[in-house]
Amino acid sequence: MFDKYTHHRRITLVAILIASSFSIAIIALSLIAFLGLEQMIQNRAYVVFAAAAVVLAAGVSGLIWVVGHHLRQAATQLEQENIILSETNYKLITEVATFKESAENLSHTNQKLAEERDAEIRNSALKSEFLANMSHEIRTPMTGVLGMADLLSDTELDEEQSGFVGTIRNSGESLLTIINDILDFSKIESGKMEVEKVPFNLRRGLEEAMELVAHKAYDKNVEIILNFHQSSPEWILGDVTRVKQVATNLMSNAVKFTEAGEVSVTVTAQQFDQEHLIQFAVKDSGIGIPEDRMGRLFQSFSQVDSSTTRLFGGTGLGLVISKRMAEIMGGNMWVESVEGEGSTFYFSITGQAVPPADKDGINLEKTPWIKGKTALIVHSNRTSQVVLKTFLDEWDIAYDLATGPLEAYQQFNSSPKKYDLLITDINLDESNGLELIKSLRAKYAQLPAIFMFTTIKNLQFREQAKQLKIEHCLFKPIKKVPLFRAIASQFVEKPVQAKPEANPAKNADIAFGGEHPLRILLAEDNIVNQKVALRTLSRLGYTAEVASNGLEAVEKADKEQFDLILMDIHMPEMDGIEATNIIKGSDKLTPKDAPMVIALTAGVMKEERELCIEAGMDGFVTKPFKSGDLKVTLLDVFNQKSAQRDSLII
């Protein structure tokens, strides 16, 4: 590349040389003109000077040519550089134009995205409002259903009736779970899904989940079994509601798509440092899933085959929610399936094993008499046999196995006196449990203790079982604690928890109101929910005034003095928010006399709770509520009111 700085130096040098040569030439011509040519010739010095001037002029001319040549080259190079600069300038102009166009497109895109974001926010708000309204409308009647079931459970019930009430309660809670599923899907979409970490009994939670789908399974003669491996911790730190929700969804699907055979839930675990990786396998013998449709399983609002929707129903949300919940709980979800043979859905969670938070009814140290007994298990389902064997091994009870009456007869004929227990199912391949017992009773007068597994569907057999003096009929699915209690109670005069425990706090609850007196106003427009709340309060030793809407609540609060107002949110005439604003803003009430207001709300959305707080409410009780929830709230109100009065006295 031509050095422009060197080029300028050369031009300067050439200019000096030219100027010098012209100066010398002018001096020489001046001497010639002044001295004359002859005198110049006679004086050799002048001649030499003149010759030198001529030579110098010639040299300068040559130098001028060389410099001119370099200048022409430099000009050519400069011209080339100008061309390059022009091209670069053109490119820059083009790029600037492109950038301006891109900036305009980006601005339009940002504007469009902003509009879409605003529309999404509006749609999200509308969806949240719809979900909140739907939740309220369903939770309100469910408060009556679950409230009445809760009240009924504290009355004198036998084991069968207690089981019925428990099923009603569990079914109602299952419906609430469906509502929560929809709310959970909304939370998943917005990234607001949260899980709890509290101690809970994992086996018990799965048994409760299994009860919810058991009736449908037994209606189809499908066995449903929990196989809880001993490697799995009974008590863990986690979210029992979410675990039951995922398990219930997978079991419901398994039963739905299985017409014969069994549905089993197998629980295993591996320990890593302080935590366990717990794996659940829900296996069925149903229709299976085609391999080319497996990818649709975990897509929102998607069915493996849209034609199955008409036959089996479903929204296509359950698996999406369940998979996401498993991931939030530190695990995953996947599936293995063979079309026509069945499917196994796996999900895993992580949880820390913790000490038991309560007694589960199994204490081998306090029931030493069951050790060393011998049982005969008669059950046609192999998986159920495995579960029963696991229990008996743990309790140090020996056993023999039979799959049907014929094998059972053979076992008895070989040594009938060695069996202390007979454990049989009602449904056997060749016959049923009752026929087996009748035959054995006809031959063996001293038939050992009998335990028979049956279902609510087989209640017609219970009277026959009583006539045959069958000691215990246990409902399926097989559950560990009830079986242990039945066996333990068989060999002592006083049964060990053979009947459901009565609530030890029942009598104490009646005195609770006398020990913690409160003047209560109930503001609730739903008649059934009024009955539930009043009856629950009555069980705790309280009476309450009733207002059917917010306007009545304001009028009663103005005329009478209350310590506590249980305020429903959605009521005619005037809602609970407005009523609370008026009551809390009254000038007639001093801090000592002002009632505390607790919201009785079927709404679970954050926005509704914020409105309650802004209105001056002092707390929440979510519908449907249990007696224990209300008792805790009443105790808290009593303590706060007592503290207020004490501070004013001081």
N, C-alpha and C positions, 0 to 999 in steps of 0.2 A: 504494500500500500504506500502511495506517495506521501511523504512527510511534508505537510503544508508549512511547517515551521522552517525546515531546510529550504524549501522552495522560496520563501520570502527572503531568507539570507542570501541565496544565490542572486536573486534579482537585485538586491541592494548592492552586492559586490560588483555585479556587472555594471550597474549604474555608476558606481564610483570609478571603475576602470574606464568606462566610456567618457565620463566627465574628465578624468585625468588625461586620457589620450587626446581629447579635443583641446584640452588646455595646453598640452605640449605642442600639438600641431599649430595652435593659434600663436604660441610663443615663437615657434620656428618661423612661421610666415611673417610674424612681426619683425623678427630679426632680419629676415631677407628684405623685407620692405624698408627697414631702417638702415641697414648696412649696405644693402645692395648685394646682388648675386656674386659680383666679382670679388668683393671684399670677403664675402662669406667663403668663397672657394679658396682665397688666399689664406684665410685663417682656418687652419685644420681643425681647430677645436669646434668651431661653428659647424664645420662639415660633419664632424663626428656626431655632434648633437643633433643635427638635422637628420643624419642617417638613422640615428637611434630613434628619433621621433617617428621616422617613416616605418622602421621595423616594429616599433611599439604599436603604431597604428594598425599595421598588418596583423600583429598578434591579437590586438584587441578585436579586429574584425573577425578573426577566426574564433576567438572566444565568444564573440557575439553570436556567431553561427551556432556554436555548440549550445550556448545557453538558449538560443531560440528553439533548437531542436528539443531540449529538455522541456522548455515551456510548452511546446506543441504537445509533447507526451502528457505533460501535466494537465493541459487543457482537455485532452482526450479522456484522461482518467477522471477528471472532474465532471466531464459530461456524462461519463458512465455512472459516476456516483450520483449525479443529479437524477439520472433515469431511475436508479435504485431507490433514491429518496422519494421520487414521485410515485413509484410503485408502492413503496411502504406507506406513503401518505394516503394513497388510494385505499390500501388495505385497512388502514386505521379509520378512515372515513366510513368504509363499509362495515367494519366491526362496531363502530360507534352507532351506526344506523341499526345494526342487528341488535346491539345491546339495548337501544331505545325501544325497539320492537319487543324484545324479551321482557324489558321492564314493564311495558304496557300490558303484555300478556300476563305477567306475574301479578300485576295490579288487578287485572280482571279476575284471575284465578283466586287471589286472596279475597276479593269481594264476593266471589261465588262461594268460597269456603266459609266466609263469615255468614253469608245468608243461610247456607246449609247448617252451620253450627247453631245459628239462632233458631232455625226450624227444628233442629234436633232437641234443643233445650226446651222449646215449647212442647214438642211431642213427648219428651221425657216427663215434663211437668204434668201433662194430661194423663200419661200412662200412670204416673205415681198417684195422681188423684183418683183415677179409676181403680187402681189396686187397693188404695186405702178405703174407698167406698165399698168395694167388693168384700174386703177383709172384714169391715165393720158389719156388713149385712149378714155375713155367714157366722161370724163370731158371736153376734147377739143371740141367735137361737141356740147356738152351741153352749152358751153360758147356762141356759136352762137345762139342756140335756146332761152336760157334765156335772152341773151343780146338783141336780136331782140324784144322779148316780152317786155322787160323793156323799150326799145326805143319806141315801139308802144304804151305802156300804157301812155306815156306823150304826145301823139298826141290827137287831138280832137275826142273823141269817145262818142257815146251815152251809155246809161246804159247797153244795151244788148251787145254791142261790148266790153265794158269794162269788162263785165262778162266773155266773151270768152277769152280775153287776160289773165285775171286772172286765168282762168282754165288752159290755156297753161303754164303759169308760175308755177302754183301749181303742175301740172303734171310733168313738168321738174324737179322741186325741189323734187318731190316724187321719180323720177328716181335716183337723187343724193342720196336720202335717202337709196335706195336699195344698192347703191355702198358703202355708209357708213355702212350699215348693215354688209356687208362682212368684211370691215375693223374692225368694232366693234367686230365681232366674233373673229377675230385674236387677238384683244386687250384683250378680255375677257379671252381667253386661256392663254395669257401671264400675266394676272393680271394688265394690264395697262389702264383699262377703267376708265375714269374720267367724272365728270359731272360739269356743270356750276351752279352758283347761282346768277341769275340776275332777276330783276322784270319782270314779264310778265302777260298778261291777259289770265287767264286759259280758260275762256269761248271762247274767240276769237281763241285761239290755237286749241281747240277741234272742233270748227266750221270749221276752215280751214282744219283740218284733215278729217272731215266728208265730205267736198266737194270733196275730192280726190276719195272717194269710192261711192259717191252718184249716179253718172251716171250709174255705173254697177248695183246698187240696183234698180234704176227706170227702167232700161232696163228689169228687171225681175218683175216689178210691186211690188217690195218690198219697204215698207216705211222705211226710216231711220230717227231717231228722237234723238235729244239731250234733255234730261230732267235734267236741272241744278238746283238743290235744292238751296233755298235761304240761307240755312245754310253753303253753300260752299263759300269761299272767291273768289271774281272775280280776284283779283291780288294777286299773291304769289311770293315768292323768290324761284327760282328753275331753272331747265333746260327745257325750252320750247321745244327745238328740241327733247330731249329724250322722253318727255311726248307725243308729237305728234307722234313720231316714234312708241311707244308702242301702243297708241290708234289706229293709222292707221293700224297697223298689226292685231290687234284684230278685228277691224271693217271689214277689208278686208276678214279675215277668215269667219266672221259671214255672210257676203254677199255671199261669195263663196259657202257656204254650206246651203244656204237658198233659196228655190225656190218660196216660197209664204209666205205672212205674213209681219213681220217687224223685223227690227234690231234697238234696242234702246240702248242709252248710258245714264246711270243714274249716276249723280255725287252727292255724299253726303260727309259730313265732320264732324269731331269731334275735338273740340279744347282741347289741353293739354298745359297749361302754355302759352308759346309764339308761339307754333307751332300748326298746324292743321294736323290731320291724314285724308287725302283725299282718298276716295274710289271711284273707277270707276267700274261700272257693265255693261258689254257689253252683252246684251241678244239677242238671235235670236230664231226664230221659225223653225229652220232647221232640219237636219237629226239626230242630237244628236250624242252621243258617247257611244259605248258599255262599260259597267262597267269594263269588263275584259281587256280593252285596254286603260283605263285612264292613266295607268302608263307609256305609251309610249309618252305621250304628250310633256313632257319637256326634251326629249332626243334628242341629236344632230343628224341631218340627218335622223330623224325617222318620219314615218307617222302612224296615227292611223290604217289605213288600206292601205297597199301598192297598192291595186287596185284603190284607190281613186286618186293616183298620176296621172294616165293616164287621169282621168276625170277632176280633179280639179287642178292638177299641184302643185308646191311647192317644196322647197328644204328641209323642215324640220328644218330650222334654226331659223325661225321667233320667235317661242314661247320660244326657249332657250335664244335667245338674249333679248327678251322682259322681261322674268322673271328675268334675271340677272340685267337688267337695273332697274327694279322696286326695287330690293333688294338694289342696289347701291344708289337709291334715298330714302332709308329709309323705304321701304315698302315690299310688297310680291305679289305673284300671285297664284291664285288657280282657280278651275273650279268646277261647278256643272252641271250635264247633265243627261238627260233622253233620251234614244234612241228612235227616232221617234217623239220626242216632241220639242227638242231644247237644247241649252246650254247657260250657263251664265258664262262668263269669268270675274273674278274679278282681279283687281290689285290696289294697294294702294301706296301712296307716302306720305312723310312728307314735309310740306312747311310752311313757315312763311307768314302770311298775311301782305301785304304792301299797302301803299296808291297808288292810280292810278298814273301811269307814264304819261298818256296822257288822253285826253277826248275821251270817246267812243261814243259821239253823243246823249247820253240820259241825259237830264237835265229837270226834272219836274218843277223846279222853273221858268225856262224860257218858259215853254209851259203849263201854267195853264189852257188853254182853253180845253185841252183834258179831264180834270177831270169831272166826272159826265156824260160823254157820255154813250150811251148804244149800245151794239153790239150784233149781232146774228152770232154765230159761226156755220158753216155747215161743218162738217168733219166726215167722217165715221170711222176714226181711233181713238180709245179711248185714246191712249197715246198722240197723237197729240193734242187732246182736252185738256188733262191735261196741256200740255206745254203752249198752248194758254191761258188757264184760269189763269195760274200762272203769265204770262205777264200782262194780263188785271187787275188782282187783284193788282199787284204792281203799276200799273198806275192809279188806282182808276177809272176804266171803268167797268160799269155793263155789264152783258152779259146773253144771253140765249143760250142753246145748241140744235143742231139738227144734227142727223146722216145722213140725206138724204133729198131729195127734199120734200117728203111728210110731214115730220115733219116741214120743213122750211115753207111750205105753211100754215100749221096750225098755226105756230107762227105769220106769217104776217096777217093772217085773224083775229086773235084775237086782234091785235093792231099794225097795220102796221106803224103808225106814231111814235111809241116810239123808233124805231131803228135809230140811227145815222150812224151806220156802219154795213156793211155786209162783213163778212170774210168767204170765202169758198175755198174749194180745187177744183182743176180741175177734180179729179177722185172721183166720189161718187158711192155708191153701186148700186143705181137704175138708175143713169144717170150720167151726168157730170156737172161741174159748169156752163158751157156756156148755156146748156139747161135750167138749173134752172134760170139763169139770164134772158134769153129770155122770159120765162114764167112769171116771176115777172114783167118785163118791160111792157109786154103786158097788165097786170092788174093794175099795179101801176106806174103811170107816174112819180111821184116824188120818184123814188127809191133811197134810201140812197146811200152813198158812198160805192163802192165795191172794195174789195181787194181779189185777187185770187192768190192762190199758184199753180205754175206750174213748169215744168221742162224743161230743154233744149230739151228733147225729144218731148215735146208738143208745139214746136215753131209754128206749123201750126195754133194753136189757137190764137196766138197773134194778127194777123190781124183781126180776128173775134172779139177779145176783144176790139180792137180799135174802130171798127164799133159800138159796143155796149156801147162805152164811158165808159169802165171800167177804173177807175182812175189809178189803179196800178196792175201790175202783178209782183209778187215776186217769185224769184226762191226758190225751196226747195233744201235742208232741211230748215226748219223754223229757222230763225235767229232773235235774239232779236232786234238788233240795226236797221236793215233795216225796220222791221215792225214798230218800234217806229217812225222812220223818216217819213214813209209813212202816218201813222195816224196823226202825228203832222202837216204835210204839208197840210193835207186835209182841215183843218179848219182855215187856214190863207191865205191871198192873196199871200204872198210871201212864197214859200215852205221852210221848214226847212231842209236843206241838203237832199232834195228829190233826187238830182242827185249826183253821186260820186263827191267828192271834187276834184277840180283841184289842181295840185301841186302848192302851194303858192310860192315856191322857183324857179319855172320854169324860170321866166324872170330874176330873180336875178342870176341864174346859168349861163346865157349867158354872163353876165358881170363879172363873176368870173375870167376868164382868163385875162381880162384887169386889174383887181385889183391885180392879183397875176401872173404877166407874167413869163413864163418859155419857154425855148427852148427845145423841146422834140423830142427824137428819139424813134420810136416804132420798136422793133425787134421782128417780128412775122411771121412765115412761113405759117400759115393757113389763106387763103383768107377771109373766113367768119369772123374769129376772128379779122382780120385786120379791116374789115368794122365796126364791133361792137366797137372796141377800138377807131377807128378814129371818128365814129359818136358820141360816148360818150364824147370824148375830145371836139368835135365841139360844143356839147350842153353846155359844160362848158366854151366855148370861146377860145379854143386852136386849133392850127393847129400843125401837126407833120410830120416829115420826116419818111419814112418807109424803113426798111431793112428786106429782106425776109429770112435771115439766119445770123448766127453769124459772118461769114466772111465779109458780107456786113456791118454789124454793126461796126466792127473794122475799116473798110476802111472809113466809113462816120465819125466815131468819130475822126479819124486821120486828116480828111480834114476840118471838121467843129466843131464848139464849141457848146456843148449842156449842159444845166443845168441838164437834166434828161434823162435817158435811161430806157424805159420800156422793160425789157429783158425777152423774152420767154426762157425757159430752154432747151426744146428738139427741135432742129432745124437741118436741113441738113447742109452739108459742115462743119459747126462748131457749137457746142452747146453753150448755153448761159453761162455755167460755164467757158469754155475756153476763150470765147470772153471777159468775165468780167476780167479774169486774165490778158489778154493782155492789155485791156483798162486801168485798174487800175495800171498796172505796167509800163505804158508809162512814159518816162522821159520828154516828151514834155509838159506835163500838170502840171501846178502848182496847189497847193491846191485850189487856187481861181478859176481856170479854170476847174478842174477835175469834170466830171459829177457824179451825184449820180445815182446809178443803183438800180432799183427796179425790183425784179423778178416777172414776170407774170407766175405763175406756176400752173399747174393742179395737181401737186404732193402734197400729204398731209403727206408724211412720214417724220419722224424726221430726218432720215439720209440725205434726199435730201436738207432739209433746212440747215443742218449743212454744207453741201457742198457749198451752196450759201454763207453762212457766211464766210467760209474759203476763198472763191474766192474774197471776199471784197464787196459783195452786201450790200446795205444799208437798205433793207426791202423787204417785200413780199406783193403781192396782189394775193389771191387765186382765180383761175378760178372755176366756172364762177363768175365774179365780178359784182357788181351793181354800178350805177353811184355814189351813196353816198360813197361807199368804195373808189373809185378812187379819189373822191373830197377830202376826208380826207387825202389821201396820197399826193396829189398835194399840199395841204396847208402846210403839214409838210415839204415837200421838199423846198417849197418857203421860209418858215421861217428859215430853216437850211442854205440855200444858202445865204439868206440875212444876217444872223448872221455871216457867214464866211466872207462875203465882208466887213461888218462893222468892224470886228476884224482886218482885214488886213489894212484897212484905218487908224485905230487908231495906 
